[in-house]
Amino acid sequence: MRRTPWRQSGNRGESAVSEFEEDFASMFEASLKAKRIEKGQTIEGTIVGFGHETAFVNVGSKGEAMIEVAELKNDDGVLEVAIGDTIKALVISTTGGIMLSRRLARGAATDKQLESAYEAGLPVEGKVEREVKGGYEIKIGRSRGFCPFSQIDTVRGTDPAQHIGRVYPFRITEYKENGRNLIVSRRALLEVEQRAQAVELRKAIVPGAILTGRIASVPAFGAFVELGAGIQGLLHVSEMAWSRVTDPAALFKPGEEITVKVLRVDEATEKIALGLRQLLADPWEAVGATYALGQVKTGRVTRVTDFGAFVELEPGIEALAHVSTFPPTGHSKGWAKLVAPGTTASFEILNLDLDKKRIGVAMVEEGATRAAGSTAQTGVVPGARRTGKVERHESFGIFVFLAPGRTGLMPWSETGVSREADAAKLFPVGTDVEVVVLEVDPAGRRIRVSHKAVIDAREADVVREYSQREDAAQAQGQGFGSSLGDKLRGALNPADR
């Protein structure tokens, strides 16, 4: 359209009319240019203002367009743009003004719009119709696309059925045969959102924080938890529960929601350690009130090591039955046959360390009961005469197993044999030996025993019995004709008679 030239005049009214004509002509020309914008065209513009439901976009010489404010918000309802920001959008209508969209609605998508969305990288809405080989069939407008399993979500291993019937935004990654062959990806759009959200989310991921996430995968050593924005943390198997977990897959499935506590964050590697048992009551808090020395508890053997067997007394409370608490068998690791993993038996509590969360136990006969106390309940007290089993030989003596958790030392001087004798033949490991308890420390952990004292006691018994017989014989006028010494030697050595 030809513009009316502005003419300078002394008449103020004539000048105002000329300016009005100039403005009207400019707007009319802009409106004509705007009408030349075609539906389905991709354009760029700058946000210049916000209404209640609509934002205004300056598209340059083409005029001003509008776009719904809802399309400028993320999934959390937070506005992603501000006045002055540039956006790229698709023209969805030119009737009554230019209407833009950043997300092509699935019901309004034409072939030309799909092609424009592909070229501009704009999302299009699609409905997941059904599962097909390798992925999903997606309905977009009058077209059908294919989304591989790996491109439907950022979390791997989710149940395919959970996506059927859902409407998602997709990005067209391949456009072939005039739209008859479409490959789409939802994951591509999610990753863009995640990168934008990751910076803010990491500010909230600090030690001590309690967060909600989804199980991403469950390897043998734990579970990876998706915390959002593509950020994952590891929930190690040791942090899942207070009791020992052997199969994480039995507890968690991919896609499940879970609340966890952040334990550690490695800023250099961006690795995040998570915990679940920290949100549960610690069973050790009640141990001091419910457990006592000498108690007998039923436990289940969870694992066997070279130094003993671990026993679960209750979920989260595990004790150690040290190898020294088992009777010697004379065979290497012969004790382990008594406590195969899974074995349920009775165990006596030998020691408690609440600070270190340690309990020492010893396996006892089924049905055995003992009150809290020291060695008095086992009969291991000074002067007691007991039969034990040879546990091992050392250069300074022999260790003798007396009772679970009660092992005594028999010095060579207390064996009743010379140092030159072959101890391995006289006291083989695993054989019974009768001893007298000489000393026991107050804690009952250091015990000294003697086999020589048994020999001496036997001799004393023989002498005493003989003396009693002699006294009786003399009282009846018998026993004359031999010395007392000869009679004693005969009594102690009957083979010499």
LUMDO-985445 format. One record per residue (C-alpha): residue number from 1; x, y, z. Coordinates in steps of 0.2 Angstrom, whole numbers. Layout:
residues N
koldo nr NUM	xx X	yy Y	zz Z
...
***
This chain:
residues 497
koldo nr 1	xx 0	yy 0	zz 0
koldo nr 2	xx 6	yy 17	zz -4
koldo nr 3	xx 10	yy 28	zz 11
koldo nr 4	xx 3	yy 46	zz 13
koldo nr 5	xx 18	yy 57	zz 13
koldo nr 6	xx 20	yy 68	zz 29
koldo nr 7	xx 19	yy 86	zz 25
koldo nr 8	xx 25	yy 100	zz 37
koldo nr 9	xx 11	yy 113	zz 39
koldo nr 10	xx 8	yy 126	zz 51
koldo nr 11	xx -9	yy 118	zz 54
koldo nr 12	xx -8	yy 107	zz 70
koldo nr 13	xx -24	yy 97	zz 65
koldo nr 14	xx -17	yy 93	zz 48
koldo nr 15	xx -1	yy 87	zz 56
koldo nr 16	xx -10	yy 75	zz 68
koldo nr 17	xx -21	yy 68	zz 54
koldo nr 18	xx -5	yy 64	zz 44
koldo nr 19	xx 3	yy 55	zz 59
koldo nr 20	xx -12	yy 45	zz 61
koldo nr 21	xx -13	yy 40	zz 43
koldo nr 22	xx 6	yy 35	zz 44
koldo nr 23	xx 3	yy 24	zz 59
koldo nr 24	xx -13	yy 16	zz 52
koldo nr 25	xx -4	yy 12	zz 35
koldo nr 26	xx 11	yy 4	zz 45
koldo nr 27	xx -1	yy -7	zz 55
koldo nr 28	xx -11	yy -11	zz 39
koldo nr 29	xx 5	yy -16	zz 30
koldo nr 30	xx 10	yy -27	zz 45
koldo nr 31	xx -7	yy -35	zz 46
koldo nr 32	xx -5	yy -40	zz 27
koldo nr 33	xx 12	yy -48	zz 31
koldo nr 34	xx 5	yy -57	zz 45
koldo nr 35	xx -8	yy -65	zz 35
koldo nr 36	xx 5	yy -72	zz 23
koldo nr 37	xx 11	yy -83	zz 38
koldo nr 38	xx 5	yy -100	zz 34
koldo nr 39	xx -2	yy -113	zz 46
koldo nr 40	xx 11	yy -126	zz 50
koldo nr 41	xx 25	yy -114	zz 48
koldo nr 42	xx 39	yy -113	zz 61
koldo nr 43	xx 44	yy -96	zz 67
koldo nr 44	xx 54	yy -87	zz 81
koldo nr 45	xx 49	yy -73	zz 92
koldo nr 46	xx 52	yy -64	zz 108
koldo nr 47	xx 41	yy -64	zz 123
koldo nr 48	xx 35	yy -46	zz 126
koldo nr 49	xx 21	yy -49	zz 139
koldo nr 50	xx 10	yy -60	zz 149
koldo nr 51	xx -9	yy -60	zz 150
koldo nr 52	xx -20	yy -71	zz 162
koldo nr 53	xx -19	yy -86	zz 150
koldo nr 54	xx -10	yy -80	zz 135
koldo nr 55	xx 8	yy -74	zz 132
koldo nr 56	xx 12	yy -61	zz 118
koldo nr 57	xx 26	yy -65	zz 106
koldo nr 58	xx 34	yy -52	zz 95
koldo nr 59	xx 37	yy -60	zz 78
koldo nr 60	xx 46	yy -45	zz 70
koldo nr 61	xx 39	yy -38	zz 55
koldo nr 62	xx 26	yy -51	zz 54
koldo nr 63	xx 17	yy -43	zz 69
koldo nr 64	xx 12	yy -50	zz 86
koldo nr 65	xx 7	yy -68	zz 90
koldo nr 66	xx 0	yy -77	zz 105
koldo nr 67	xx 4	yy -93	zz 114
koldo nr 68	xx -5	yy -101	zz 129
koldo nr 69	xx 5	yy -98	zz 145
koldo nr 70	xx 2	yy -116	zz 150
koldo nr 71	xx 14	yy -121	zz 136
koldo nr 72	xx 28	yy -111	zz 143
koldo nr 73	xx 27	yy -120	zz 160
koldo nr 74	xx 36	yy -136	zz 164
koldo nr 75	xx 28	yy -152	zz 172
koldo nr 76	xx 29	yy -144	zz 189
koldo nr 77	xx 19	yy -129	zz 183
koldo nr 78	xx 34	yy -117	zz 184
koldo nr 79	xx 36	yy -104	zz 170
koldo nr 80	xx 51	yy -108	zz 160
koldo nr 81	xx 53	yy -91	zz 151
koldo nr 82	xx 53	yy -73	zz 155
koldo nr 83	xx 50	yy -57	zz 145
koldo nr 84	xx 64	yy -54	zz 133
koldo nr 85	xx 67	yy -73	zz 130
koldo nr 86	xx 66	yy -80	zz 112
koldo nr 87	xx 56	yy -95	zz 108
koldo nr 88	xx 53	yy -106	zz 93
koldo nr 89	xx 35	yy -112	zz 90
koldo nr 90	xx 23	yy -118	zz 77
koldo nr 91	xx 9	yy -108	zz 69
koldo nr 92	xx -7	yy -118	zz 72
koldo nr 93	xx -19	yy -104	zz 67
koldo nr 94	xx -19	yy -87	zz 58
koldo nr 95	xx -38	yy -84	zz 60
koldo nr 96	xx -41	yy -69	zz 71
koldo nr 97	xx -23	yy -67	zz 74
koldo nr 98	xx -7	yy -78	zz 75
koldo nr 99	xx -8	yy -93	zz 87
koldo nr 100	xx 8	yy -102	zz 91
koldo nr 101	xx 11	yy -119	zz 100
koldo nr 102	xx 27	yy -127	zz 106
koldo nr 103	xx 18	yy -143	zz 108
koldo nr 104	xx 9	yy -150	zz 93
koldo nr 105	xx -8	yy -158	zz 99
koldo nr 106	xx -10	yy -175	zz 92
koldo nr 107	xx -28	yy -172	zz 86
koldo nr 108	xx -23	yy -157	zz 76
koldo nr 109	xx -7	yy -163	zz 68
koldo nr 110	xx -7	yy -163	zz 49
koldo nr 111	xx 7	yy -171	zz 38
koldo nr 112	xx 14	yy -153	zz 35
koldo nr 113	xx 14	yy -149	zz 53
koldo nr 114	xx 22	yy -165	zz 57
koldo nr 115	xx 36	yy -161	zz 45
koldo nr 116	xx 38	yy -144	zz 51
koldo nr 117	xx 39	yy -151	zz 69
koldo nr 118	xx 52	yy -163	zz 64
koldo nr 119	xx 62	yy -149	zz 55
koldo nr 120	xx 61	yy -137	zz 70
koldo nr 121	xx 63	yy -151	zz 83
koldo nr 122	xx 47	yy -147	zz 92
koldo nr 123	xx 37	yy -159	zz 102
koldo nr 124	xx 21	yy -168	zz 96
koldo nr 125	xx 8	yy -176	zz 106
koldo nr 126	xx 5	yy -195	zz 103
koldo nr 127	xx -4	yy -209	zz 111
koldo nr 128	xx 4	yy -225	zz 115
koldo nr 129	xx -8	yy -237	zz 106
koldo nr 130	xx 0	yy -254	zz 108
koldo nr 131	xx 16	yy -264	zz 111
koldo nr 132	xx 25	yy -271	zz 95
koldo nr 133	xx 41	yy -279	zz 92
koldo nr 134	xx 55	yy -269	zz 99
koldo nr 135	xx 44	yy -255	zz 105
koldo nr 136	xx 27	yy -246	zz 104
koldo nr 137	xx 15	yy -240	zz 90
koldo nr 138	xx 12	yy -222	zz 93
koldo nr 139	xx -4	yy -213	zz 86
koldo nr 140	xx 0	yy -195	zz 80
koldo nr 141	xx -14	yy -186	zz 71
koldo nr 142	xx -18	yy -196	zz 55
koldo nr 143	xx 0	yy -204	zz 56
koldo nr 144	xx 7	yy -219	zz 66
koldo nr 145	xx 25	yy -219	zz 72
koldo nr 146	xx 36	yy -231	zz 81
koldo nr 147	xx 45	yy -228	zz 98
koldo nr 148	xx 59	yy -240	zz 103
koldo nr 149	xx 58	yy -247	zz 121
koldo nr 150	xx 74	yy -238	zz 125
koldo nr 151	xx 66	yy -221	zz 120
koldo nr 152	xx 50	yy -222	zz 130
koldo nr 153	xx 58	yy -217	zz 146
koldo nr 154	xx 74	yy -212	zz 155
koldo nr 155	xx 72	yy -226	zz 167
koldo nr 156	xx 76	yy -243	zz 160
koldo nr 157	xx 67	yy -260	zz 164
koldo nr 158	xx 50	yy -252	zz 168
koldo nr 159	xx 35	yy -263	zz 164
koldo nr 160	xx 30	yy -260	zz 146
koldo nr 161	xx 12	yy -261	zz 150
koldo nr 162	xx 12	yy -246	zz 161
koldo nr 163	xx 14	yy -235	zz 145
koldo nr 164	xx 0	yy -242	zz 135
koldo nr 165	xx -15	yy -229	zz 133
koldo nr 166	xx -4	yy -215	zz 139
koldo nr 167	xx -3	yy -198	zz 130
koldo nr 168	xx 15	yy -191	zz 130
koldo nr 169	xx 25	yy -178	zz 120
koldo nr 170	xx 37	yy -185	zz 108
koldo nr 171	xx 51	yy -178	zz 97
koldo nr 172	xx 51	yy -184	zz 79
koldo nr 173	xx 69	yy -191	zz 76
koldo nr 174	xx 66	yy -198	zz 59
koldo nr 175	xx 53	yy -192	zz 45
koldo nr 176	xx 52	yy -203	zz 30
koldo nr 177	xx 40	yy -207	zz 16
koldo nr 178	xx 31	yy -190	zz 18
koldo nr 179	xx 26	yy -195	zz 36
koldo nr 180	xx 21	yy -213	zz 33
koldo nr 181	xx 37	yy -218	zz 42
koldo nr 182	xx 40	yy -209	zz 59
koldo nr 183	xx 52	yy -214	zz 72
koldo nr 184	xx 49	yy -204	zz 88
koldo nr 185	xx 57	yy -202	zz 105
koldo nr 186	xx 50	yy -197	zz 122
koldo nr 187	xx 67	yy -199	zz 131
koldo nr 188	xx 75	yy -186	zz 120
koldo nr 189	xx 62	yy -173	zz 127
koldo nr 190	xx 64	yy -180	zz 145
koldo nr 191	xx 83	yy -178	zz 144
koldo nr 192	xx 82	yy -160	zz 139
koldo nr 193	xx 70	yy -156	zz 154
koldo nr 194	xx 82	yy -166	zz 165
koldo nr 195	xx 97	yy -156	zz 160
koldo nr 196	xx 88	yy -140	zz 165
koldo nr 197	xx 82	yy -147	zz 181
koldo nr 198	xx 98	yy -156	zz 186
koldo nr 199	xx 107	yy -141	zz 192
koldo nr 200	xx 94	yy -136	zz 204
koldo nr 201	xx 91	yy -154	zz 210
koldo nr 202	xx 109	yy -156	zz 215
koldo nr 203	xx 108	yy -142	zz 227
koldo nr 204	xx 95	yy -152	zz 237
koldo nr 205	xx 105	yy -168	zz 236
koldo nr 206	xx 116	yy -166	zz 252
koldo nr 207	xx 121	yy -178	zz 266
koldo nr 208	xx 106	yy -181	zz 277
koldo nr 209	xx 93	yy -176	zz 265
koldo nr 210	xx 77	yy -187	zz 263
koldo nr 211	xx 72	yy -189	zz 245
koldo nr 212	xx 59	yy -199	zz 235
koldo nr 213	xx 64	yy -208	zz 220
koldo nr 214	xx 61	yy -223	zz 208
koldo nr 215	xx 70	yy -239	zz 207
koldo nr 216	xx 80	yy -239	zz 191
koldo nr 217	xx 88	yy -255	zz 191
koldo nr 218	xx 93	yy -269	zz 204
koldo nr 219	xx 110	yy -277	zz 201
koldo nr 220	xx 116	yy -290	zz 214
koldo nr 221	xx 125	yy -277	zz 225
koldo nr 222	xx 111	yy -265	zz 227
koldo nr 223	xx 98	yy -254	zz 218
koldo nr 224	xx 100	yy -238	zz 208
koldo nr 225	xx 88	yy -225	zz 212
koldo nr 226	xx 82	yy -212	zz 200
koldo nr 227	xx 81	yy -196	zz 210
koldo nr 228	xx 75	yy -185	zz 196
koldo nr 229	xx 82	yy -176	zz 181
koldo nr 230	xx 92	yy -191	zz 176
koldo nr 231	xx 102	yy -191	zz 193
koldo nr 232	xx 104	yy -208	zz 201
koldo nr 233	xx 111	yy -214	zz 217
koldo nr 234	xx 116	yy -231	zz 224
koldo nr 235	xx 107	yy -240	zz 238
koldo nr 236	xx 120	yy -253	zz 242
koldo nr 237	xx 114	yy -270	zz 249
koldo nr 238	xx 121	yy -266	zz 266
koldo nr 239	xx 111	yy -251	zz 268
koldo nr 240	xx 94	yy -258	zz 263
koldo nr 241	xx 89	yy -265	zz 280
koldo nr 242	xx 96	yy -269	zz 297
koldo nr 243	xx 95	yy -288	zz 294
koldo nr 244	xx 107	yy -295	zz 281
koldo nr 245	xx 100	yy -294	zz 263
koldo nr 246	xx 106	yy -307	zz 251
koldo nr 247	xx 94	yy -304	zz 236
koldo nr 248	xx 90	yy -286	zz 232
koldo nr 249	xx 79	yy -291	zz 218
koldo nr 250	xx 67	yy -300	zz 231
koldo nr 251	xx 64	yy -283	zz 239
koldo nr 252	xx 63	yy -270	zz 225
koldo nr 253	xx 57	yy -270	zz 207
koldo nr 254	xx 61	yy -257	zz 194
koldo nr 255	xx 49	yy -243	zz 193
koldo nr 256	xx 44	yy -244	zz 212
koldo nr 257	xx 44	yy -228	zz 222
koldo nr 258	xx 55	yy -227	zz 237
koldo nr 259	xx 60	yy -214	zz 250
koldo nr 260	xx 79	yy -214	zz 254
koldo nr 261	xx 91	yy -204	zz 264
koldo nr 262	xx 107	yy -197	zz 256
koldo nr 263	xx 122	yy -204	zz 265
koldo nr 264	xx 137	yy -197	zz 255
koldo nr 265	xx 140	yy -186	zz 239
koldo nr 266	xx 156	yy -187	zz 230
koldo nr 267	xx 158	yy -170	zz 221
koldo nr 268	xx 172	yy -176	zz 210
koldo nr 269	xx 163	yy -191	zz 203
koldo nr 270	xx 145	yy -185	zz 207
koldo nr 271	xx 142	yy -202	zz 215
koldo nr 272	xx 128	yy -203	zz 228
koldo nr 273	xx 127	yy -215	zz 242
koldo nr 274	xx 109	yy -219	zz 248
koldo nr 275	xx 102	yy -228	zz 263
koldo nr 276	xx 85	yy -235	zz 268
koldo nr 277	xx 89	yy -243	zz 285
koldo nr 278	xx 93	yy -226	zz 292
koldo nr 279	xx 74	yy -222	zz 291
koldo nr 280	xx 70	yy -238	zz 301
koldo nr 281	xx 71	yy -241	zz 319
koldo nr 282	xx 88	yy -247	zz 325
koldo nr 283	xx 85	yy -264	zz 333
koldo nr 284	xx 101	yy -262	zz 343
koldo nr 285	xx 93	yy -248	zz 353
koldo nr 286	xx 83	yy -261	zz 363
koldo nr 287	xx 98	yy -274	zz 365
koldo nr 288	xx 103	yy -267	zz 382
koldo nr 289	xx 86	yy -270	zz 389
koldo nr 290	xx 82	yy -287	zz 382
koldo nr 291	xx 99	yy -296	zz 381
koldo nr 292	xx 110	yy -301	zz 396
koldo nr 293	xx 126	yy -312	zz 398
koldo nr 294	xx 122	yy -330	zz 401
koldo nr 295	xx 105	yy -329	zz 392
koldo nr 296	xx 101	yy -343	zz 379
koldo nr 297	xx 93	yy -337	zz 363
koldo nr 298	xx 88	yy -346	zz 347
koldo nr 299	xx 97	yy -341	zz 332
koldo nr 300	xx 100	yy -345	zz 314
koldo nr 301	xx 117	yy -346	zz 306
koldo nr 302	xx 118	yy -334	zz 291
koldo nr 303	xx 136	yy -337	zz 286
koldo nr 304	xx 152	yy -346	zz 291
koldo nr 305	xx 170	yy -339	zz 290
koldo nr 306	xx 187	yy -345	zz 295
koldo nr 307	xx 186	yy -337	zz 312
koldo nr 308	xx 168	yy -342	zz 317
koldo nr 309	xx 149	yy -342	zz 312
koldo nr 310	xx 138	yy -327	zz 311
koldo nr 311	xx 121	yy -330	zz 320
koldo nr 312	xx 105	yy -319	zz 317
koldo nr 313	xx 97	yy -318	zz 334
koldo nr 314	xx 83	yy -307	zz 327
koldo nr 315	xx 81	yy -296	zz 312
koldo nr 316	xx 96	yy -284	zz 312
koldo nr 317	xx 104	yy -292	zz 327
koldo nr 318	xx 119	yy -303	zz 322
koldo nr 319	xx 131	yy -312	zz 334
koldo nr 320	xx 147	yy -321	zz 332
koldo nr 321	xx 151	yy -339	zz 338
koldo nr 322	xx 170	yy -339	zz 337
koldo nr 323	xx 179	yy -354	zz 332
koldo nr 324	xx 186	yy -356	zz 349
koldo nr 325	xx 168	yy -359	zz 356
koldo nr 326	xx 166	yy -375	zz 347
koldo nr 327	xx 173	yy -392	zz 354
koldo nr 328	xx 189	yy -397	zz 344
koldo nr 329	xx 186	yy -412	zz 333
koldo nr 330	xx 204	yy -416	zz 328
koldo nr 331	xx 200	yy -411	zz 310
koldo nr 332	xx 203	yy -394	zz 301
koldo nr 333	xx 187	yy -384	zz 301
koldo nr 334	xx 177	yy -399	zz 308
koldo nr 335	xx 167	yy -388	zz 319
koldo nr 336	xx 160	yy -380	zz 303
koldo nr 337	xx 150	yy -395	zz 300
koldo nr 338	xx 140	yy -391	zz 316
koldo nr 339	xx 134	yy -374	zz 310
koldo nr 340	xx 130	yy -375	zz 291
koldo nr 341	xx 122	yy -359	zz 285
koldo nr 342	xx 103	yy -360	zz 289
koldo nr 343	xx 106	yy -370	zz 304
koldo nr 344	xx 94	yy -365	zz 319
koldo nr 345	xx 101	yy -369	zz 336
koldo nr 346	xx 102	yy -362	zz 354
koldo nr 347	xx 116	yy -350	zz 358
koldo nr 348	xx 122	yy -343	zz 375
koldo nr 349	xx 127	yy -325	zz 376
koldo nr 350	xx 145	yy -324	zz 381
koldo nr 351	xx 149	yy -305	zz 379
koldo nr 352	xx 140	yy -289	zz 374
koldo nr 353	xx 148	yy -273	zz 367
koldo nr 354	xx 134	yy -261	zz 364
koldo nr 355	xx 145	yy -247	zz 358
koldo nr 356	xx 153	yy -258	zz 344
koldo nr 357	xx 137	yy -267	zz 342
koldo nr 358	xx 145	yy -284	zz 345
koldo nr 359	xx 138	yy -300	zz 353
koldo nr 360	xx 148	yy -315	zz 357
koldo nr 361	xx 139	yy -332	zz 358
koldo nr 362	xx 142	yy -350	zz 359
koldo nr 363	xx 131	yy -365	zz 353
koldo nr 364	xx 124	yy -375	zz 368
koldo nr 365	xx 113	yy -390	zz 369
koldo nr 366	xx 95	yy -388	zz 364
koldo nr 367	xx 84	yy -383	zz 379
koldo nr 368	xx 99	yy -377	zz 389
koldo nr 369	xx 96	yy -362	zz 400
koldo nr 370	xx 108	yy -352	zz 411
koldo nr 371	xx 105	yy -336	zz 421
koldo nr 372	xx 116	yy -321	zz 419
koldo nr 373	xx 133	yy -324	zz 428
koldo nr 374	xx 151	yy -330	zz 426
koldo nr 375	xx 159	yy -347	zz 425
koldo nr 376	xx 149	yy -354	zz 440
koldo nr 377	xx 135	yy -359	zz 428
koldo nr 378	xx 147	yy -369	zz 417
koldo nr 379	xx 155	yy -378	zz 432
koldo nr 380	xx 172	yy -370	zz 427
koldo nr 381	xx 177	yy -364	zz 445
koldo nr 382	xx 194	yy -366	zz 454
koldo nr 383	xx 195	yy -384	zz 461
koldo nr 384	xx 182	yy -391	zz 449
koldo nr 385	xx 187	yy -408	zz 441
koldo nr 386	xx 181	yy -408	zz 423
koldo nr 387	xx 184	yy -418	zz 407
koldo nr 388	xx 189	yy -407	zz 392
koldo nr 389	xx 195	yy -410	zz 374
koldo nr 390	xx 212	yy -406	zz 368
koldo nr 391	xx 210	yy -391	zz 357
koldo nr 392	xx 228	yy -387	zz 351
koldo nr 393	xx 247	yy -388	zz 356
koldo nr 394	xx 258	yy -373	zz 359
koldo nr 395	xx 276	yy -372	zz 364
koldo nr 396	xx 271	yy -367	zz 381
koldo nr 397	xx 257	yy -379	zz 384
koldo nr 398	xx 241	yy -387	zz 379
koldo nr 399	xx 224	yy -378	zz 377
koldo nr 400	xx 209	yy -388	zz 383
koldo nr 401	xx 191	yy -385	zz 378
koldo nr 402	xx 180	yy -386	zz 394
koldo nr 403	xx 164	yy -378	zz 388
koldo nr 404	xx 157	yy -366	zz 375
koldo nr 405	xx 167	yy -351	zz 377
koldo nr 406	xx 178	yy -359	zz 391
koldo nr 407	xx 195	yy -364	zz 386
koldo nr 408	xx 209	yy -367	zz 398
koldo nr 409	xx 228	yy -368	zz 397
koldo nr 410	xx 237	yy -383	zz 403
koldo nr 411	xx 256	yy -378	zz 405
koldo nr 412	xx 268	yy -392	zz 401
koldo nr 413	xx 272	yy -392	zz 419
koldo nr 414	xx 254	yy -397	zz 423
koldo nr 415	xx 253	yy -411	zz 411
koldo nr 416	xx 261	yy -424	zz 422
koldo nr 417	xx 273	yy -429	zz 409
koldo nr 418	xx 291	yy -424	zz 405
koldo nr 419	xx 295	yy -411	zz 392
koldo nr 420	xx 304	yy -424	zz 382
koldo nr 421	xx 288	yy -434	zz 380
koldo nr 422	xx 279	yy -433	zz 363
koldo nr 423	xx 263	yy -423	zz 368
koldo nr 424	xx 255	yy -426	zz 351
koldo nr 425	xx 254	yy -444	zz 355
koldo nr 426	xx 250	yy -442	zz 373
koldo nr 427	xx 237	yy -429	zz 371
koldo nr 428	xx 230	yy -429	zz 353
koldo nr 429	xx 219	yy -415	zz 347
koldo nr 430	xx 201	yy -419	zz 349
koldo nr 431	xx 204	yy -432	zz 363
koldo nr 432	xx 196	yy -431	zz 380
koldo nr 433	xx 208	yy -426	zz 395
koldo nr 434	xx 203	yy -425	zz 413
koldo nr 435	xx 209	yy -409	zz 422
koldo nr 436	xx 207	yy -399	zz 438
koldo nr 437	xx 203	yy -381	zz 437
koldo nr 438	xx 217	yy -371	zz 446
koldo nr 439	xx 214	yy -353	zz 442
koldo nr 440	xx 200	yy -343	zz 434
koldo nr 441	xx 200	yy -324	zz 432
koldo nr 442	xx 185	yy -314	zz 437
koldo nr 443	xx 179	yy -312	zz 419
koldo nr 444	xx 181	yy -331	zz 416
koldo nr 445	xx 191	yy -328	zz 401
koldo nr 446	xx 209	yy -334	zz 408
koldo nr 447	xx 208	yy -352	zz 415
koldo nr 448	xx 223	yy -363	zz 420
koldo nr 449	xx 220	yy -381	zz 422
koldo nr 450	xx 231	yy -396	zz 427
koldo nr 451	xx 231	yy -415	zz 422
koldo nr 452	xx 245	yy -417	zz 434
koldo nr 453	xx 233	yy -412	zz 448
koldo nr 454	xx 222	yy -426	zz 443
koldo nr 455	xx 236	yy -439	zz 444
koldo nr 456	xx 241	yy -432	zz 461
koldo nr 457	xx 223	yy -433	zz 467
koldo nr 458	xx 221	yy -451	zz 461
koldo nr 459	xx 237	yy -456	zz 470
koldo nr 460	xx 230	yy -447	zz 486
koldo nr 461	xx 214	yy -456	zz 484
koldo nr 462	xx 223	yy -473	zz 483
koldo nr 463	xx 234	yy -468	zz 498
koldo nr 464	xx 218	yy -463	zz 508
koldo nr 465	xx 209	yy -478	zz 504
koldo nr 466	xx 223	yy -489	zz 508
koldo nr 467	xx 226	yy -480	zz 525
koldo nr 468	xx 208	yy -483	zz 529
koldo nr 469	xx 209	yy -502	zz 525
koldo nr 470	xx 225	yy -503	zz 535
koldo nr 471	xx 217	yy -494	zz 550
koldo nr 472	xx 203	yy -506	zz 549
koldo nr 473	xx 214	yy -521	zz 547
koldo nr 474	xx 225	yy -516	zz 562
koldo nr 475	xx 209	yy -514	zz 572
koldo nr 476	xx 205	yy -532	zz 569
koldo nr 477	xx 223	yy -538	zz 573
koldo nr 478	xx 228	yy -540	zz 554
koldo nr 479	xx 241	yy -532	zz 544
koldo nr 480	xx 257	yy -537	zz 553
koldo nr 481	xx 272	yy -543	zz 544
koldo nr 482	xx 276	yy -529	zz 531
koldo nr 483	xx 281	yy -511	zz 532
koldo nr 484	xx 268	yy -497	zz 528
koldo nr 485	xx 280	yy -492	zz 514
koldo nr 486	xx 279	yy -509	zz 505
koldo nr 487	xx 261	yy -510	zz 507
koldo nr 488	xx 259	yy -492	zz 499
koldo nr 489	xx 270	yy -497	zz 485
koldo nr 490	xx 260	yy -512	zz 482
koldo nr 491	xx 244	yy -503	zz 482
koldo nr 492	xx 250	yy -489	zz 470
koldo nr 493	xx 259	yy -502	zz 459
koldo nr 494	xx 248	yy -518	zz 459
koldo nr 495	xx 258	yy -525	zz 444
koldo nr 496	xx 274	yy -526	zz 454
koldo nr 497	xx 265	yy -538	zz 467
***
